[in-house]
C-alpha cells in the first residue's frame, strides 16, 4: 500500500469579521513555510471572503474550499451556490455534511448524498464530515452513526480519489474536549474496516481520514502518529498564526 499523503483542513466557519483579518492571517502564515509535497493544506473561508483571500492562500501552496455547496443546480434557489460556480471560480474543494449543517440547519443524510452526487459528477473534491453526538457516544452508537452517514453517500461515489473523510466527534468540536489518541484511532480504524466491507479493501486503504474536534498545536503531534489518522480538520485553531505549527507537525 502506498503511503497516504496527509491533509490538513482549516474551517474558518463564520469567521473572521473582516477581510483585513484574513489578510493579516495569511501574512502571518508566510513566516512558516511548509512542504506541499508532504502535506495538502485546504482552507475553508466564508463564501464572501473566499474569492478575496484565494490568491494569497494559493501563493502559500494551499488550496481553498467552500464550507458548503448546493444540492441543486442553477435556477431559483435563493442563497445557494452550486458545483458549476465552484468549477468556474476554480475552487477545487467543498465541505459536505459538517455537523453544524446537520444539527443547526437540518441537513439530512439524503441531502448530503445529493450534494456528494453533484460534486462527483462535476469533479469537485469533497471533505465529507461524519461524527456522533455526545449522547450517541455515551450510548455506544459511534460506529452505528458513522456507518449510517457513510452508507448514505457510498452509492453516489464513483471516484474515491475526490473524497476525504473527516471524523469529527460532535461533542469535541469547539468544546476543548478531545477524543484521546487511542479513542480517535479506534474510531478511524472502525471507519476504515467498514469501508473495506462496504466498498473495497483498495478504497479502505487509500482513502484519507481526518480527525476533527478541538485539534490544536498541543495535541496534534501525538494524534498524527496513529496509523489511521491521516490529518486534521481544524476549526478555531485555524484562525491563528500557530495553525502552521499543526501543518508542520503533520508533514513530519
N, C-alpha and C positions, 0 to 999 in steps of 0.2 A: 504493500500500500504506500503510495506517495504521501509525504507529509502534508497535512492540511495547512495552508497559509493562514495565519491568524488574522482576525479582523476586529477592529475597534470602531464602534459607532458612538457618536456623540449626539444625543437627542436633547435639543435645547428647549423643547416643549414651547410654552408661550412666554419665552424669554429671549434676549433681554429687552429692556424697554425702548432702546434707541438704536438707530443704525450706527451711531458713533461708538456705542459699546461693542457692537460686533466687530467693528474695525480695530478697536483697541485690543480686543482679544486675539484677533488674527495677527496683529503686530507682535503681541507678547509671545505667541506660539513660534514666531520666526526665530526666537532666541534658542530654541532647542530642536534641531533638525532630527528627522527620523529617516530610516531606510525603507522606502516604499517597496523595495524588492522583497522585504522580510515581513511586512505587515501592511494590510489595507486599512485605510482610515476613511470613514464615511461620516460626514457631519450633516445633521438634520436641523437646519434653521427654521424659523417661522416662514410661512409661504411668502409673506411680504418682504422679509429680509433676504430670502434665498438668492434672487437674481442680482441683488446688490453686492452681496458678500462672496458669491460664487467665484469670481475671478481671483480674489485674494486667497481663498481656500485652495483652489486648484493650483495656484502658484506655489503652495506649500507641499504639493504632492498628494493632497487629499481629494476625495470625491464628495459630491453633495447629494442629498436625498430629501425628498419631501417627507413629511410626517404622516401623510395620509394621501389617498387617491380615490377618485370616484369609482363606484361600481357600474356607472353608466357611461354613455358616450357623449358626443356633442348634443346640444339641444337645450330645452327649457328646464335646466337643473340649477336653480339659483344657489350660489355659494359653493359650487363644485369646481374641481379641475380634474382632468382625466389623463389617461396614458398618452393620448395624442399631444396634449400640451407638454408633457414631460419630454417626449421624443423631440418635439420642435425646439424646446429650450435646452436640449442636450443634458437633461437630468437623468442619470442612469438608474437611480435607486428610488425606492419609496419604502416606508414602513407600512405594514398592514397588520391590523389586529392588536395594536397596543392595548394594554389593559385599561388605560384611561378612555380609549374609544369604546371598549366593550362595556365598562362599568358605568361611565358617565354619560355616554351618548347612545347606548342601546345597540351597539354593533353586535350582530349575531354571527354565529358560525356560518350561516348561509351567506351573509353579506361579505364576510372575509373571503369565502370561497369565490364569490363573484368577482371580487377585486383581484384576487390572485389569478383568476382566469383571464381577466382583461390584461394584466401585466404579462402573463406568459405569452399571450398572442401577440403582444406588442414588443416583446423582448426587453421589458423593463425588469430590472433586478429587484427582488423583494427581501427585506428583512422581516420575517414573519414571526410575530410575537405570540408566545403562549405562556401560561402560568396559572397558578392556583391562588385562591383567596385564603386568608388565614384559617377560616373555619373548614375549608376543604383540606388544608394541610393537616389540621388537628384531627380531622375525621379520617385520615389515611387515604384521601382521594387524589393525591397529587398526580400519580401516574394515570388515573382514570380521566382526569381533567385534561392533561396534556395530550393524551391519546385521542380524546374526543375532538379537541381543537385541531389537531393534525389530520384526523380522519376526514374532516370536512373539506380540506384543501387538497389532499393527496390525489384524488381523481382528476383534479384540474392541472396538475403539474406534469408537463412533458419534458421540461428541461431543468433538471435539478442543479445545473451549474449556475442558474439565475436565482437560486434560493439559498438564503441563510436563515437559520432558526435562532431566535433569541428567547431563551428561557428566562422569564422574569417572575419569580415568586412575588405575587402582588403585595403580600404582607411586608416585603422588604424594600419596596420602592419608595424612596423618599422618607423612610422612617428611621434610618440609621441602623435598622436591623439587617443583618446579612446572614444568609444561609452559611453554615460552616463550610470550609472547603470540601469536607467529606460528604456533607449533605448535597452540595451542588454537584459534585462528581457522581454521586449515586443517581441523582435525577437525570443528569446528562447521559449517563450510561444506559439508563432505562429508556430514554428517548431514542438513543441510537439502536438499542435492541429492538424496540418497537418498529423502527423504520426497516430494520433488517427483515422482519417478518412481513410487514405491511407493504413494502416496496421491493427492496433487494439488498443483498449484502454489499453490492457495489455502491449503491446510493448511501447506505448507512455509513460506510467507511469514508466517503468523500465529502458528505455534507458538513458544513461548518456550523457549530452550535455555540452561540454566545451565551454568557451569563450576564444578567442584569439585575440590579437590586442593591442600591447604595454602594456601588463599586467606587473605590477611592484609591489614591496612591498608596494608602496604608495597607490595604488588604489585597490588592491585585496581584502582587508578586507570588503569594502562596497559591491563590486561586488558579493562576495560569499554569502552574506546574502539574495540574491534574490532567490526565490523558484525554479526557473527553470534553474539556473546556478549551474552545478554540478562539477565545477573545471575549470582548465585553460590549454590551450596550450600556453606555454611561449616561446618566441623567444630570443631576446638579453639578457633579464634578467636571462635566464637560464645558461648563461656563467659566472655568478658572484657568489661569495660565498653567497650573500644575497638572492639567489634563495631559500635557505632553509627557509627564512622568509615567502615566499609565501606558501611553503608546510605546515609550522606550522600554518599559518593563516587559511588555508583550513581545516586542521584536527580539528580545534576548541579547 
